Amino acid sequence: MSSKHALICGISGQDGAYLARHLLEKDYLVTGTSRDAELSSFGNLLRLGIRDRVKTRSMALTDFRSVLQILTETEPDEIYNLAGQTSVGLSFAQPVETLESIAHATLNLLEAVRYIGRPVRVYNAASSECFGETTAEAANEASPFRPRSPYGVAKAAAFWEVANYREAYGLFACSGILANHESSLRPARFVTRKVIATACRIAGGSSEKLTIGETRVRRDWGYAPEYVDAMWRMLQNDRPEDFIIATGESNSLGDFIAAAFEAVGLNWKDHTVQDTTIFRTTDILESRVNPSRAKERLNWEPRTRMRELVHLLVAQEQGRAPL
C-alpha cells in the first residue's frame, strides 16, 4: 500500500501528467480529475505510459458540490490544483471562463478542504504572469502583483485566496509562482510548441513559414518535468510557504526561435514571417524573476536552461529523445 494519496486536479494537462509520473515514482497512490473523465482521452498520460496506473474521477472545480463529493470519497493527503484555463492569449478571448476556471475554482477547493476538516496539504499553481512587467531587478516573493492579462488577474486572485485561507483557517496551502515551463506535451497553440514543431517540419522539407508576433518579449523558460518536483517539495516542507519556481534567466522569444532553427541547421530569419495582428496590446515585454528562495529552502534548482531546453524539445519532436 502507498504511504500517501495525491489528488491532481487537471491531470490531463502538461503539468498534471508529469506530476503524476513523478508521484508514482515515489510510490504515491495517484487520483486525477477531469471535468468528464469518461470522455477524456488522457492523451498525455498515455504518452508517458502511465494511464493504467492512475485512477481518474470526474470533477468540476466550479461546482462546489462536485468538489466536496470527490474530496470526501477519495480522502487525499495532498491536493495539487493544476486545473483551469492555461493560455494567456486565450484569456483575452475568454476572460469570464478564465476567471471562473481559476479564481472561482480555487475558492471552491479551499472552502471544501476547510469544510471537511482533514489535514490535507494543498498546492496551488500560480504564475509569474501575476507580476506583470518587471524591471532589470527580478521580482521575488515579496514583489507586488501588476498583472496585464485576464489570466494574470485570475492567477493573482487565486494566489491571495490561498494566502487568506492559510492565514485565516490554518490550512497547509501554498502557491508555486511558476515562470514559463515547457515540454513536448504542450498543446499546439503555445508559442514554444508552435516554434519547435514548425522548425522541425521545415527542416524535414516543408515550404511553410513560421508566423510569429512580437519577438522582443523576454521570458524565463524552463523544463516542466523539473518544475513538478518543486511542487512536490513545497508540500513536504515543514510549513506552507509560497515560492517562485524558475531558472532565473530571461531570454527573448527571438532568441528562442533562433535556437530552435539553429538546432535543425537553419537560419530562423529565412523561415519566419511577423504578423502584427497577433500582437497583444498589454503584453509583458520583460518578465524576470528570482528563484533563489526555492534553492535555499527547498534545495531545488533547475538543471535545464533555455538553449538546452530547445535542443531537448527538438530531439523529442524528432523522436530522438524520450518524454
C-alpha angles and dihedrals in degrees: 000000000000117000093221138033119211126196113204115197107204097020093160093069130083097268094039093055095046091045090051090054091047093051093045088056087057091052097253123154102238127204119180130195134214130172089252111013093179093061099035115101093206086214095173092055088051092050090053091047096238104103094110092051096057127075114219131204135182113246133159110206090200089061111073094198091054092051094046092049095052094045091050094048099042100037096202124195092209132027123198113196105204098140129113140068108324106187122094091198094049091049090071090057094041107029097151094050089046093054093045096046092049113025100027091041094050091050091052091051094049093047091049091051090049091048098052091049098211121139095257122161115220129202118193125196109231125170142226084236085081090074094055115193114010129194132224086288108077119237118251133191091280096050118114122256118243104165119191102195137050086250092055092046091052093047091049091051091050091048092056092045089058092047091049095051090046092054100035100042105020095244118165091237128143141165130228109214097210126193119212111308120181142191142158088270091071115116116254093252092069111098096229092052090046092051095048095044094046094047090052093048092050090049087052092057106277115145094209126119128230108243111211140174128209109354096185094074111115123213140170106243124193139162115273099219089060093050095056088061088060090053090054093046091054091061092048090056120113091242135015114268135162118240138189109231113198145110095255090231123108124199133176122253086241089059090050092050092046091051091050094053091041088056089059094042099258139117108241094213090065093056108037136086123193118225115196092193090075094054113116115229092218100033119149110245097188126032113174124162137176117230096180094114091061090053093049100043105025099032086231128139132155122255098196124068127189100277094044088047093054093050091048093050091049091050090050091048089053093046095248098116134042123249 
